[in-house]
Amino acid sequence: MTAPIPDVLFRAACPDCRSRFELASEALRLAIGASRRTTFYSFTCPDCGASVRKPAGERIVELLTTGGVRTMRLARPATD
């Protein structure tokens, strides 16, 4: 039996209301695309309710994945 993973908190900020806060890993989503332009994380601001999407470089991807953030891989479009 494995021990439960302790809650991990991430610092974040909302570009709309400029609020700063901490979010648990389950409040964040990470999308990994084929390029840097299509790799991002997202969350909903707990203060104003805005949907926030920010680019995620290699270091951010590493921090979020090791912190237990749910990750989805974006499929490349099919080519003919």
LOMIFI-415646 format. One record per atom (N, C-alpha, C, O, CB): residue number from 1; residue in three letters; atom name; x, y, z. Coordinates in steps of 0.001 Angstrom, whole numbers, plus 500000, padded with zeros to 6 digits. Atoms other than C-alpha are relative to their C-alpha. Glycine has a CB too. Layout:
<nodes>
<node num="NUM" residu="Ala" atome="CA" east="X" north="Y" up="Z"/>
...
</nodes>
This chain:
<nodes>
<node num="1" residu="Met" atome="N" east="500841" north="498824" up="500000"/>
<node num="1" residu="Met" atome="CA" east="500000" north="500000" up="500000"/>
<node num="1" residu="Met" atome="C" east="500892" north="501247" up="500000"/>
<node num="1" residu="Met" atome="O" east="501846" north="501332" up="500773"/>
<node num="1" residu="Met" atome="CB" east="499040" north="499994" up="501222"/>
<node num="2" residu="Thr" atome="N" east="499183" north="498796" up="500096"/>
<node num="2" residu="Thr" atome="CA" east="501395" north="503408" up="499039"/>
<node num="2" residu="Thr" atome="C" east="499414" north="501105" up="500871"/>
<node num="2" residu="Thr" atome="O" east="498204" north="501167" up="501091"/>
<node num="2" residu="Thr" atome="CB" east="500108" north="500468" up="498537"/>
<node num="3" residu="Ala" atome="N" east="500436" north="498870" up="499183"/>
<node num="3" residu="Ala" atome="CA" east="501234" north="506497" up="501208"/>
<node num="3" residu="Ala" atome="C" east="499365" north="501055" up="499115"/>
<node num="3" residu="Ala" atome="O" east="499794" north="501230" up="497974"/>
<node num="3" residu="Ala" atome="CB" east="501181" north="500598" up="500795"/>
<node num="4" residu="Pro" atome="N" east="500607" north="498948" up="500814"/>
<node num="4" residu="Pro" atome="CA" east="498975" north="509320" up="500002"/>
<node num="4" residu="Pro" atome="C" east="500993" north="501131" up="499746"/>
<node num="4" residu="Pro" atome="O" east="501842" north="501439" up="500582"/>
<node num="4" residu="Pro" atome="CB" east="498736" north="500547" up="500683"/>
<node num="5" residu="Ile" atome="N" east="499145" north="498869" up="500355"/>
<node num="5" residu="Ile" atome="CA" east="500690" north="512190" up="498215"/>
<node num="5" residu="Ile" atome="C" east="499518" north="501218" up="500769"/>
<node num="5" residu="Ile" atome="O" east="498328" north="501530" up="500746"/>
<node num="5" residu="Ile" atome="CB" east="499988" north="500267" up="498459"/>
<node num="6" residu="Pro" atome="N" east="500432" north="498803" up="499268"/>
<node num="6" residu="Pro" atome="CA" east="500691" north="515308" up="500405"/>
<node num="6" residu="Pro" atome="C" east="499527" north="501079" up="499026"/>
<node num="6" residu="Pro" atome="O" east="499966" north="501137" up="497877"/>
<node num="6" residu="Pro" atome="CB" east="501150" north="500543" up="500883"/>
<node num="7" residu="Asp" atome="N" east="500488" north="498906" up="500839"/>
<node num="7" residu="Asp" atome="CA" east="498831" north="518328" up="499074"/>
<node num="7" residu="Asp" atome="C" east="501148" north="500910" up="499596"/>
<node num="7" residu="Asp" atome="O" east="501969" north="501305" up="500423"/>
<node num="7" residu="Asp" atome="CB" east="498914" north="500805" up="500732"/>
<node num="8" residu="Val" atome="N" east="498995" north="499089" up="500525"/>
<node num="8" residu="Val" atome="CA" east="501026" north="520474" up="496867"/>
<node num="8" residu="Val" atome="C" east="499283" north="501288" up="499624"/>
<node num="8" residu="Val" atome="O" east="498235" north="501252" up="498979"/>
<node num="8" residu="Val" atome="CB" east="500765" north="499382" up="498770"/>
<node num="9" residu="Leu" atome="N" east="500582" north="498703" up="500340"/>
<node num="9" residu="Leu" atome="CA" east="500282" north="524189" up="496547"/>
<node num="9" residu="Leu" atome="C" east="500918" north="500721" up="499028"/>
<node num="9" residu="Leu" atome="O" east="502142" north="500688" up="499155"/>
<node num="9" residu="Leu" atome="CB" east="499764" north="500859" up="501271"/>
<node num="10" residu="Phe" atome="N" east="499270" north="499234" up="501004"/>
<node num="10" residu="Phe" atome="CA" east="501308" north="526328" up="493599"/>
<node num="10" residu="Phe" atome="C" east="499568" north="501457" up="500096"/>
<node num="10" residu="Phe" atome="O" east="498382" north="501749" up="500241"/>
<node num="10" residu="Phe" atome="CB" east="499754" north="499437" up="498566"/>
<node num="11" residu="Arg" atome="N" east="500310" north="498573" up="500025"/>
<node num="11" residu="Arg" atome="CA" east="501516" north="530109" up="493591"/>
<node num="11" residu="Arg" atome="C" east="499567" north="500381" up="498597"/>
<node num="11" residu="Arg" atome="O" east="500152" north="499946" up="497605"/>
<node num="11" residu="Arg" atome="CB" east="501220" north="500851" up="500453"/>
<node num="12" residu="Ala" atome="N" east="500507" north="499564" up="501300"/>
<node num="12" residu="Ala" atome="CA" east="499538" north="531747" up="490828"/>
<node num="12" residu="Ala" atome="C" east="499470" north="501419" up="500132"/>
<node num="12" residu="Ala" atome="O" east="499299" north="501936" up="501236"/>
<node num="12" residu="Ala" atome="CB" east="498890" north="499038" up="499474"/>
<node num="13" residu="Ala" atome="N" east="500552" north="498644" up="500034"/>
<node num="13" residu="Ala" atome="CA" east="498200" north="535138" up="489786"/>
<node num="13" residu="Ala" atome="C" east="499023" north="500102" up="498840"/>
<node num="13" residu="Ala" atome="O" east="499177" north="499437" up="497816"/>
<node num="13" residu="Ala" atome="CB" east="501128" north="501068" up="499869"/>
<node num="14" residu="Cys" atome="N" east="500999" north="499784" up="501036"/>
<node num="14" residu="Cys" atome="CA" east="495219" north="536299" up="487771"/>
<node num="14" residu="Cys" atome="C" east="500337" north="501274" up="499235"/>
<node num="14" residu="Cys" atome="O" east="500490" north="502334" up="499841"/>
<node num="14" residu="Cys" atome="CB" east="498578" north="500082" up="500608"/>
<node num="15" residu="Pro" atome="N" east="499713" north="498796" up="500781"/>
<node num="15" residu="Pro" atome="CA" east="495960" north="538688" up="484899"/>
<node num="15" residu="Pro" atome="C" east="498804" north="500952" up="499917"/>
<node num="15" residu="Pro" atome="O" east="498979" north="502131" up="499609"/>
<node num="15" residu="Pro" atome="CB" east="500434" north="499611" up="498603"/>
<node num="16" residu="Asp" atome="N" east="501193" north="499148" up="500076"/>
<node num="16" residu="Asp" atome="CA" east="492365" north="539998" up="485009"/>
<node num="16" residu="Asp" atome="C" east="499833" north="500865" up="501245"/>
<node num="16" residu="Asp" atome="O" east="499748" north="502089" up="501142"/>
<node num="16" residu="Asp" atome="CB" east="498756" north="499143" up="499801"/>
<node num="17" residu="Cys" atome="N" east="500231" north="499241" up="498763"/>
<node num="17" residu="Cys" atome="CA" east="491919" north="540996" up="488666"/>
<node num="17" residu="Cys" atome="C" east="501283" north="500269" up="500781"/>
<node num="17" residu="Cys" atome="O" east="501261" north="500960" up="501799"/>
<node num="17" residu="Cys" atome="CB" east="499023" north="499255" up="500885"/>
<node num="18" residu="Arg" atome="N" east="498672" north="499830" up="499399"/>
<node num="18" residu="Arg" atome="CA" east="495643" north="540892" up="489572"/>
<node num="18" residu="Arg" atome="C" east="500135" north="499402" up="501399"/>
<node num="18" residu="Arg" atome="O" east="501059" north="499743" up="502138"/>
<node num="18" residu="Arg" atome="CB" east="500332" north="501454" up="500062"/>
<node num="19" residu="Ser" atome="N" east="499946" north="500678" up="498713"/>
<node num="19" residu="Ser" atome="CA" east="494932" north="538746" up="492609"/>
<node num="19" residu="Ser" atome="C" east="501115" north="498953" up="499984"/>
<node num="19" residu="Ser" atome="O" east="501401" north="498356" up="498947"/>
<node num="19" residu="Ser" atome="CB" east="498635" north="499343" up="500331"/>
<node num="20" residu="Arg" atome="N" east="498977" north="501038" up="499836"/>
<node num="20" residu="Arg" atome="CA" east="497690" north="536449" up="493905"/>
<node num="20" residu="Arg" atome="C" east="499482" north="499013" up="501028"/>
<node num="20" residu="Arg" atome="O" east="498853" north="499404" up="502012"/>
<node num="20" residu="Arg" atome="CB" east="501387" north="500605" up="500439"/>
<node num="21" residu="Phe" atome="N" east="500567" north="501027" up="499138"/>
<node num="21" residu="Phe" atome="CA" east="496874" north="533131" up="495564"/>
<node num="21" residu="Phe" atome="C" east="500780" north="498718" up="499834"/>
<node num="21" residu="Phe" atome="O" east="501681" north="498631" up="499000"/>
<node num="21" residu="Phe" atome="CB" east="498514" north="499774" up="499690"/>
<node num="22" residu="Glu" atome="N" east="499433" north="501340" up="500137"/>
<node num="22" residu="Glu" atome="CA" east="497873" north="529512" up="496056"/>
<node num="22" residu="Glu" atome="C" east="498888" north="499059" up="499575"/>
<node num="22" residu="Glu" atome="O" east="497751" north="499170" up="500034"/>
<node num="22" residu="Glu" atome="CB" east="500665" north="499520" up="501331"/>
<node num="23" residu="Leu" atome="N" east="500957" north="500978" up="500504"/>
<node num="23" residu="Leu" atome="CA" east="496147" north="526665" up="494243"/>
<node num="23" residu="Leu" atome="C" east="500523" north="498598" up="500266"/>
<node num="23" residu="Leu" atome="O" east="501718" north="498336" up="500135"/>
<node num="23" residu="Leu" atome="CB" east="499736" north="500208" up="498489"/>
<node num="24" residu="Ala" atome="N" east="499644" north="501411" up="499853"/>
<node num="24" residu="Ala" atome="CA" east="496128" north="522959" up="495028"/>
<node num="24" residu="Ala" atome="C" east="500158" north="499391" up="498604"/>
<node num="24" residu="Ala" atome="O" east="499631" north="499919" up="497625"/>
<node num="24" residu="Ala" atome="CB" east="498917" north="499226" up="500834"/>
<node num="25" residu="Ser" atome="N" east="499736" north="500629" up="501299"/>
<node num="25" residu="Ser" atome="CA" east="497266" north="520628" up="492254"/>
<node num="25" residu="Ser" atome="C" east="498721" north="499639" up="499258"/>
<node num="25" residu="Ser" atome="O" east="498694" north="499668" up="498027"/>
<node num="25" residu="Ser" atome="CB" east="500843" north="498754" up="500189"/>
<node num="26" residu="Glu" atome="N" east="501231" north="500365" up="500715"/>
<node num="26" residu="Glu" atome="CA" east="493687" north="519561" up="491531"/>
<node num="26" residu="Glu" atome="C" east="499285" north="501188" up="499375"/>
<node num="26" residu="Glu" atome="O" east="498347" north="500995" up="498601"/>
<node num="26" residu="Glu" atome="CB" east="499060" north="499301" up="500935"/>
<node num="27" residu="Ala" atome="N" east="500612" north="498801" up="500583"/>
<node num="27" residu="Ala" atome="CA" east="492774" north="523166" up="490636"/>
<node num="27" residu="Ala" atome="C" east="500658" north="500402" up="498679"/>
<node num="27" residu="Ala" atome="O" east="500178" north="501308" up="497996"/>
<node num="27" residu="Ala" atome="CB" east="500084" north="501159" up="500985"/>
<node num="28" residu="Leu" atome="N" east="499247" north="499679" up="501210"/>
<node num="28" residu="Leu" atome="CA" east="495263" north="523229" up="487751"/>
<node num="28" residu="Leu" atome="C" east="499872" north="498882" up="498976"/>
<node num="28" residu="Leu" atome="O" east="499639" north="497726" up="499331"/>
<node num="28" residu="Leu" atome="CB" east="501477" north="500249" up="500333"/>
<node num="29" residu="Arg" atome="N" east="499956" north="500973" up="501094"/>
<node num="29" residu="Arg" atome="CA" east="495332" north="521488" up="484368"/>
<node num="29" residu="Arg" atome="C" east="501190" north="500356" up="499128"/>
<node num="29" residu="Arg" atome="O" east="501475" north="501533" up="498905"/>
<node num="29" residu="Arg" atome="CB" east="498661" north="499990" up="499167"/>
<node num="30" residu="Leu" atome="N" east="498840" north="499814" up="500861"/>
<node num="30" residu="Leu" atome="CA" east="498370" north="521022" up="482146"/>
<node num="30" residu="Leu" atome="C" east="499725" north="499328" up="498668"/>
<node num="30" residu="Leu" atome="O" east="499327" north="498164" up="498623"/>
<node num="30" residu="Leu" atome="CB" east="501289" north="499430" up="500655"/>
<node num="31" residu="Ala" atome="N" east="500144" north="500544" up="501351"/>
<node num="31" residu="Ala" atome="CA" east="498162" north="520534" up="478387"/>
<node num="31" residu="Ala" atome="C" east="501360" north="500044" up="499327"/>
<node num="31" residu="Ala" atome="O" east="501996" north="501096" up="499256"/>
<node num="31" residu="Ala" atome="CB" east="498935" north="500793" up="499170"/>
<node num="32" residu="Ile" atome="N" east="498696" north="500081" up="500660"/>
<node num="32" residu="Ile" atome="CA" east="501267" north="519346" up="476560"/>
<node num="32" residu="Ile" atome="C" east="499759" north="499763" up="498518"/>
<node num="32" residu="Ile" atome="O" east="499237" north="498725" up="498111"/>
<node num="32" residu="Ile" atome="CB" east="500891" north="498863" up="500617"/>
<node num="33" residu="Gly" atome="N" east="500174" north="500083" up="501442"/>
<node num="33" residu="Gly" atome="CA" east="501241" north="520007" up="472847"/>
<node num="33" residu="Gly" atome="C" east="501294" north="499663" up="499294"/>
<node num="33" residu="Gly" atome="O" east="502297" north="499326" up="499924"/>
<node num="33" residu="Gly" atome="CB" east="499450" north="501294" up="499465"/>
<node num="34" residu="Ala" atome="N" east="498846" north="500349" up="500825"/>
<node num="34" residu="Ala" atome="CA" east="503650" north="519416" up="470008"/>
<node num="34" residu="Ala" atome="C" east="501069" north="501088" up="500003"/>
<node num="34" residu="Ala" atome="O" east="502202" north="500846" up="499588"/>
<node num="34" residu="Ala" atome="CB" east="499555" north="499731" up="498580"/>
<node num="35" residu="Ser" atome="N" east="499034" north="498901" up="499997"/>
<node num="35" residu="Ser" atome="CA" east="505331" north="522799" up="470480"/>
<node num="35" residu="Ser" atome="C" east="499859" north="500818" up="501279"/>
<node num="35" residu="Ser" atome="O" east="498949" north="500596" up="502077"/>
<node num="35" residu="Ser" atome="CB" east="499808" north="500902" up="498759"/>
<node num="36" residu="Arg" atome="N" east="500079" north="499108" up="498842"/>
<node num="36" residu="Arg" atome="CA" east="506018" north="525449" up="473094"/>
<node num="36" residu="Arg" atome="C" east="498731" north="500836" up="499961"/>
<node num="36" residu="Arg" atome="O" east="498177" north="501179" up="501006"/>
<node num="36" residu="Arg" atome="CB" east="501226" north="500913" up="500056"/>
<node num="37" residu="Arg" atome="N" east="501211" north="499175" up="500134"/>
<node num="37" residu="Arg" atome="CA" east="503075" north="527439" up="471717"/>
<node num="37" residu="Arg" atome="C" east="498738" north="499260" up="500411"/>
<node num="37" residu="Arg" atome="O" east="497736" north="499883" up="500763"/>
<node num="37" residu="Arg" atome="CB" east="499856" north="500479" up="498573"/>
<node num="38" residu="Thr" atome="N" east="501190" north="500780" up="499663"/>
<node num="38" residu="Thr" atome="CA" east="500668" north="524596" up="472421"/>
<node num="38" residu="Thr" atome="C" east="500126" north="499265" up="501341"/>
<node num="38" residu="Thr" atome="O" east="499349" north="498355" up="501631"/>
<node num="38" residu="Thr" atome="CB" east="499720" north="499001" up="498899"/>
<node num="39" residu="Thr" atome="N" east="499841" north="500570" up="498665"/>
<node num="39" residu="Thr" atome="CA" east="501922" north="523685" up="475894"/>
<node num="39" residu="Thr" atome="C" east="499666" north="501090" up="501007"/>
<node num="39" residu="Thr" atome="O" east="500287" north="502153" up="501013"/>
<node num="39" residu="Thr" atome="CB" east="501453" north="499440" up="500224"/>
<node num="40" residu="Phe" atome="N" east="500477" north="498971" up="499076"/>
<node num="40" residu="Phe" atome="CA" east="500122" north="525534" up="478678"/>
<node num="40" residu="Phe" atome="C" east="499354" north="499367" up="501224"/>
<node num="40" residu="Phe" atome="O" east="499036" north="498178" up="501238"/>
<node num="40" residu="Phe" atome="CB" east="499003" north="500935" up="499299"/>
<node num="41" residu="Tyr" atome="N" east="500787" north="500437" up="498850"/>
<node num="41" residu="Tyr" atome="CA" east="498503" north="525291" up="482084"/>
<node num="41" residu="Tyr" atome="C" east="498845" north="500969" up="500163"/>
<node num="41" residu="Tyr" atome="O" east="498901" north="502112" up="499710"/>
<node num="41" residu="Tyr" atome="CB" east="500867" north="499927" up="501303"/>
<node num="42" residu="Ser" atome="N" east="501183" north="499160" up="499842"/>
<node num="42" residu="Ser" atome="CA" east="495123" north="526626" up="483056"/>
<node num="42" residu="Ser" atome="C" east="499375" north="499783" up="501371"/>
<node num="42" residu="Ser" atome="O" east="499574" north="498754" up="502017"/>
<node num="42" residu="Ser" atome="CB" east="498973" north="499708" up="498892"/>
<node num="43" residu="Phe" atome="N" east="500713" north="500054" up="498732"/>
<node num="43" residu="Phe" atome="CA" east="493024" north="527360" up="486114"/>
<node num="43" residu="Phe" atome="C" east="498917" north="501065" up="499986"/>
<node num="43" residu="Phe" atome="O" east="498895" north="501931" up="499111"/>
<node num="43" residu="Phe" atome="CB" east="500967" north="500198" up="501204"/>
<node num="44" residu="Thr" atome="N" east="501033" north="498984" up="499823"/>
<node num="44" residu="Thr" atome="CA" east="490017" north="529374" up="487242"/>
<node num="44" residu="Thr" atome="C" east="500375" north="500842" up="501206"/>
<node num="44" residu="Thr" atome="O" east="500663" north="500308" up="502277"/>
<node num="44" residu="Thr" atome="CB" east="498584" north="499357" up="500178"/>
<node num="45" residu="Cys" atome="N" east="499654" north="499105" up="498899"/>
<node num="45" residu="Cys" atome="CA" east="490736" north="532433" up="489375"/>
<node num="45" residu="Cys" atome="C" east="498965" north="499833" up="501117"/>
<node num="45" residu="Cys" atome="O" east="497765" north="499953" up="500869"/>
<node num="45" residu="Cys" atome="CB" east="500066" north="501487" up="499516"/>
<node num="46" residu="Pro" atome="N" east="500941" north="500173" up="498897"/>
<node num="46" residu="Pro" atome="CA" east="489211" north="531819" up="492815"/>
<node num="46" residu="Pro" atome="C" east="499344" north="501318" up="500441"/>
<node num="46" residu="Pro" atome="O" east="498326" north="501296" up="501134"/>
<node num="46" residu="Pro" atome="CB" east="500713" north="499370" up="501176"/>
<node num="47" residu="Asp" atome="N" east="500547" north="498700" up="499589"/>
<node num="47" residu="Asp" atome="CA" east="488576" north="535571" up="493275"/>
<node num="47" residu="Asp" atome="C" east="498990" north="500564" up="499014"/>
<node num="47" residu="Asp" atome="O" east="497912" north="501003" up="499414"/>
<node num="47" residu="Asp" atome="CB" east="501118" north="500990" up="500181"/>
<node num="48" residu="Cys" atome="N" east="500909" north="499378" up="500981"/>
<node num="48" residu="Cys" atome="CA" east="486996" north="536749" up="490012"/>
<node num="48" residu="Cys" atome="C" east="499335" north="498992" up="499067"/>
<node num="48" residu="Cys" atome="O" east="498417" north="499353" up="498330"/>
<node num="48" residu="Cys" atome="CB" east="500758" north="501013" up="499174"/>
<node num="49" residu="Gly" atome="N" east="500612" north="501031" up="500828"/>
<node num="49" residu="Gly" atome="CA" east="486168" north="533447" up="488268"/>
<node num="49" residu="Gly" atome="C" east="500484" north="499954" up="498562"/>
<node num="49" residu="Gly" atome="O" east="499948" north="499191" up="497758"/>
<node num="49" residu="Gly" atome="CB" east="498551" north="500186" up="500000"/>
<node num="50" residu="Ala" atome="N" east="499486" north="499984" up="501368"/>
<node num="50" residu="Ala" atome="CA" east="488173" north="534220" up="485120"/>
<node num="50" residu="Ala" atome="C" east="500721" north="498688" up="499680"/>
<node num="50" residu="Ala" atome="O" east="501384" north="498109" up="500541"/>
<node num="50" residu="Ala" atome="CB" east="500951" north="501197" up="499796"/>
<node num="51" residu="Ser" atome="N" east="499223" north="501135" up="500487"/>
<node num="51" residu="Ser" atome="CA" east="489537" north="531315" up="483076"/>
<node num="51" residu="Ser" atome="C" east="501362" north="500525" up="499586"/>
<node num="51" residu="Ser" atome="O" east="501460" north="501433" up="498760"/>
<node num="51" residu="Ser" atome="CB" east="499282" north="499269" up="498808"/>
<node num="52" residu="Val" atome="N" east="498642" north="499524" up="500255"/>
<node num="52" residu="Val" atome="CA" east="493298" north="531748" up="482976"/>
<node num="52" residu="Val" atome="C" east="500773" north="498893" up="499298"/>
<node num="52" residu="Val" atome="O" east="500707" north="497727" up="499687"/>
<node num="52" residu="Val" atome="CB" east="500713" north="500428" up="501324"/>
<node num="53" residu="Arg" atome="N" east="499156" north="500926" up="500761"/>
<node num="53" residu="Arg" atome="CA" east="495646" north="530096" up="480479"/>
<node num="53" residu="Arg" atome="C" east="501365" north="500650" up="499848"/>
<node num="53" residu="Arg" atome="O" east="501473" north="501776" up="499364"/>
<node num="53" residu="Arg" atome="CB" east="499371" north="499653" up="498595"/>
<node num="54" residu="Lys" atome="N" east="498643" north="499457" up="500059"/>
<node num="54" residu="Lys" atome="CA" east="499419" north="530572" up="480687"/>
<node num="54" residu="Lys" atome="C" east="500935" north="498986" up="499349"/>
<node num="54" residu="Lys" atome="O" east="500762" north="497779" up="499515"/>
<node num="54" residu="Lys" atome="CB" east="500507" north="500374" up="501417"/>
<node num="55" residu="Pro" atome="N" east="499043" north="500916" up="500626"/>
<node num="55" residu="Pro" atome="CA" east="502305" north="529139" up="478667"/>
<node num="55" residu="Pro" atome="C" east="500807" north="499247" up="501057"/>
<node num="55" residu="Pro" atome="O" east="501050" north="499756" up="502151"/>
<node num="55" residu="Pro" atome="CB" east="500946" north="500772" up="499062"/>
<node num="56" residu="Ala" atome="N" east="499213" north="500826" up="499081"/>
<node num="56" residu="Ala" atome="CA" east="504308" north="526347" up="480298"/>
<node num="56" residu="Ala" atome="C" east="501270" north="499534" up="499306"/>
<node num="56" residu="Ala" atome="O" east="501224" north="498712" up="498391"/>
<node num="56" residu="Ala" atome="CB" east="499178" north="498786" up="500500"/>
<node num="57" residu="Gly" atome="N" east="498708" north="500458" up="500491"/>
<node num="57" residu="Gly" atome="CA" east="507985" north="525946" up="479551"/>
<node num="57" residu="Gly" atome="C" east="500388" north="498690" up="500670"/>
<node num="57" residu="Gly" atome="O" east="499634" north="498143" up="501474"/>
<node num="57" residu="Gly" atome="CB" east="501077" north="501064" up="500242"/>
<node num="58" residu="Glu" atome="N" east="499546" north="501296" up="499487"/>
<node num="58" residu="Glu" atome="CA" east="509999" north="522850" up="480398"/>
<node num="58" residu="Glu" atome="C" east="500017" north="499938" up="501518"/>
<node num="58" residu="Glu" atome="O" east="499588" north="498942" up="502101"/>
<node num="58" residu="Glu" atome="CB" east="501375" north="499693" up="499475"/>
<node num="59" residu="Arg" atome="N" east="499910" north="499989" up="498525"/>
<node num="59" residu="Arg" atome="CA" east="510593" north="523843" up="484034"/>
<node num="59" residu="Arg" atome="C" east="498616" north="499966" up="500636"/>
<node num="59" residu="Arg" atome="O" east="498400" north="499239" up="501606"/>
<node num="59" residu="Arg" atome="CB" east="500767" north="501247" up="500486"/>
<node num="60" residu="Ile" atome="N" east="501369" north="499984" up="499478"/>
<node num="60" residu="Ile" atome="CA" east="506903" north="524601" up="484659"/>
<node num="60" residu="Ile" atome="C" east="499351" north="498630" up="499810"/>
<node num="60" residu="Ile" atome="O" east="498686" north="498128" up="500716"/>
<node num="60" residu="Ile" atome="CB" east="499158" north="501100" up="499301"/>
<node num="61" residu="Val" atome="N" east="500544" north="501336" up="500258"/>
<node num="61" residu="Val" atome="CA" east="505898" north="521290" up="483039"/>
<node num="61" residu="Val" atome="C" east="500536" north="499016" up="501036"/>
<node num="61" residu="Val" atome="O" east="499776" north="498218" up="501585"/>
<node num="61" residu="Val" atome="CB" east="500355" north="499525" up="498565"/>
<node num="62" residu="Glu" atome="N" east="499384" north="500896" up="499019"/>
<node num="62" residu="Glu" atome="CA" east="508338" north="519462" up="485320"/>
<node num="62" residu="Glu" atome="C" east="499407" north="500213" up="501393"/>
<node num="62" residu="Glu" atome="O" east="499056" north="499247" up="502072"/>
<node num="62" residu="Glu" atome="CB" east="501519" north="500213" up="500038"/>
<node num="63" residu="Leu" atome="N" east="500544" north="499699" up="498673"/>
<node num="63" residu="Leu" atome="CA" east="507088" north="521229" up="488466"/>
<node num="63" residu="Leu" atome="C" east="498552" north="499541" up="500137"/>
<node num="63" residu="Leu" atome="O" east="498177" north="498943" up="501146"/>
<node num="63" residu="Leu" atome="CB" east="500095" north="501497" up="500280"/>
<node num="64" residu="Leu" atome="N" east="501413" north="500358" up="499927"/>
<node num="64" residu="Leu" atome="CA" east="503420" north="520691" up="487663"/>
<node num="64" residu="Leu" atome="C" east="499787" north="498484" up="499971"/>
<node num="64" residu="Leu" atome="O" east="498962" north="497958" up="500718"/>
<node num="64" residu="Leu" atome="CB" east="499242" north="500649" up="498854"/>
<node num="65" residu="Thr" atome="N" east="500190" north="501451" up="500072"/>
<node num="65" residu="Thr" atome="CA" east="503750" north="517029" up="486710"/>
<node num="65" residu="Thr" atome="C" east="500479" north="499306" up="501274"/>
<node num="65" residu="Thr" atome="O" east="499818" north="498386" up="501755"/>
<node num="65" residu="Thr" atome="CB" east="500740" north="499430" up="498788"/>
<node num="66" residu="Thr" atome="N" east="499531" north="500625" up="498756"/>
<node num="66" residu="Thr" atome="CA" east="505822" north="516130" up="489775"/>
<node num="66" residu="Thr" atome="C" east="499124" north="500398" up="501179"/>
<node num="66" residu="Thr" atome="O" east="499096" north="499701" up="502194"/>
<node num="66" residu="Thr" atome="CB" east="501459" north="500387" up="500280"/>
<node num="67" residu="Gly" atome="N" east="500900" north="499560" up="498941"/>
<node num="67" residu="Gly" atome="CA" east="503331" north="518080" up="491890"/>
<node num="67" residu="Gly" atome="C" east="498609" north="499400" up="499919"/>
<node num="67" residu="Gly" atome="O" east="497747" north="499733" up="500731"/>
<node num="67" residu="Gly" atome="CB" east="499889" north="501476" up="499974"/>
<node num="68" residu="Gly" atome="N" east="501263" north="500706" up="500069"/>
<node num="68" residu="Gly" atome="CA" east="500440" north="515889" up="490771"/>
<node num="68" residu="Gly" atome="C" east="498906" north="500669" up="499188"/>
<node num="68" residu="Gly" atome="O" east="497743" north="500280" up="499289"/>
<node num="68" residu="Gly" atome="CB" east="499512" north="499791" up="501343"/>
<node num="69" residu="Val" atome="N" east="500999" north="499327" up="500838"/>
<node num="69" residu="Val" atome="CA" east="498694" north="518233" up="488315"/>
<node num="69" residu="Val" atome="C" east="499586" north="499063" up="498870"/>
<node num="69" residu="Val" atome="O" east="500431" north="498433" up="498235"/>
<node num="69" residu="Val" atome="CB" east="500556" north="501344" up="499427"/>
<node num="70" residu="Arg" atome="N" east="500501" north="500837" up="501089"/>
<node num="70" residu="Arg" atome="CA" east="496477" north="516371" up="485852"/>
<node num="70" residu="Arg" atome="C" east="500501" north="500548" up="498665"/>
<node num="70" residu="Arg" atome="O" east="500471" north="501751" up="498407"/>
<node num="70" residu="Arg" atome="CB" east="498446" north="499935" up="500020"/>
<node num="71" residu="Thr" atome="N" east="499376" north="499633" up="501267"/>
<node num="71" residu="Thr" atome="CA" east="498060" north="516360" up="482418"/>
<node num="71" residu="Thr" atome="C" east="499290" north="499316" up="498841"/>
<node num="71" residu="Thr" atome="O" east="498894" north="498153" up="498926"/>
<node num="71" residu="Thr" atome="CB" east="501492" north="499632" up="500005"/>
<node num="72" residu="Met" atome="N" east="500509" north="500624" up="501220"/>
<node num="72" residu="Met" atome="CA" east="496690" north="515806" up="478955"/>
<node num="72" residu="Met" atome="C" east="500961" north="500327" up="498868"/>
<node num="72" residu="Met" atome="O" east="501517" north="501423" up="498793"/>
<node num="72" residu="Met" atome="CB" east="498548" north="500487" up="499667"/>
<node num="73" residu="Arg" atome="N" east="499150" north="499808" up="501176"/>
<node num="73" residu="Arg" atome="CA" east="498679" north="515357" up="475781"/>
<node num="73" residu="Arg" atome="C" east="499099" north="500322" up="498818"/>
<node num="73" residu="Arg" atome="O" east="498149" north="499596" up="498525"/>
<node num="73" residu="Arg" atome="CB" east="500881" north="498731" up="499711"/>
<node num="74" residu="Leu" atome="N" east="500783" north="499584" up="501159"/>
<node num="74" residu="Leu" atome="CA" east="497304" north="517183" up="472775"/>
<node num="74" residu="Leu" atome="C" east="500491" north="499248" up="498780"/>
<node num="74" residu="Leu" atome="O" east="501694" north="499182" up="498528"/>
<node num="74" residu="Leu" atome="CB" east="500095" north="501531" up="499777"/>
<node num="75" residu="Ala" atome="N" east="499653" north="500758" up="501206"/>
<node num="75" residu="Ala" atome="CA" east="497225" north="515110" up="469597"/>
<node num="75" residu="Ala" atome="C" east="500352" north="500941" up="498870"/>
<node num="75" residu="Ala" atome="O" east="499789" north="502028" up="498740"/>
<node num="75" residu="Ala" atome="CB" east="498846" north="499079" up="499579"/>
<node num="76" residu="Arg" atome="N" east="499664" north="499249" up="501213"/>
<node num="76" residu="Arg" atome="CA" east="498839" north="516372" up="466456"/>
<node num="76" residu="Arg" atome="C" east="498908" north="499783" up="498972"/>
<node num="76" residu="Arg" atome="O" east="498346" north="498691" up="498882"/>
<node num="76" residu="Arg" atome="CB" east="501385" north="499571" up="499432"/>
<node num="77" residu="Pro" atome="N" east="500988" north="500212" up="501053"/>
<node num="77" residu="Pro" atome="CA" east="496450" north="516981" up="463590"/>
<node num="77" residu="Pro" atome="C" east="500504" north="498999" up="498975"/>
<node num="77" residu="Pro" atome="O" east="501697" north="498960" up="498675"/>
<node num="77" residu="Pro" atome="CB" east="499655" north="501320" up="499317"/>
<node num="78" residu="Ala" atome="N" east="499630" north="500996" up="501020"/>
<node num="78" residu="Ala" atome="CA" east="496436" north="514189" up="461017"/>
<node num="78" residu="Ala" atome="C" east="500379" north="500719" up="498706"/>
<node num="78" residu="Ala" atome="O" east="499779" north="501730" up="498340"/>
<node num="78" residu="Ala" atome="CB" east="498828" north="498992" up="499744"/>
<node num="79" residu="Thr" atome="N" east="499590" north="499438" up="501283"/>
<node num="79" residu="Thr" atome="CA" east="498222" north="514930" up="457765"/>
<node num="79" residu="Thr" atome="C" east="499694" north="498992" up="498902"/>
<node num="79" residu="Thr" atome="O" east="499783" north="497781" up="499109"/>
<node num="79" residu="Thr" atome="CB" east="501512" north="500373" up="500006"/>
<node num="80" residu="Asp" atome="N" east="500337" north="500882" up="501135"/>
<node num="80" residu="Asp" atome="CA" east="497229" north="513539" up="454398"/>
<node num="80" residu="Asp" atome="C" east="501197" north="499755" up="499125"/>
<node num="80" residu="Asp" atome="O" east="501097" north="499038" up="498129"/>
<node num="80" residu="Asp" atome="CB" east="498873" north="500594" up="499166"/>
</nodes>
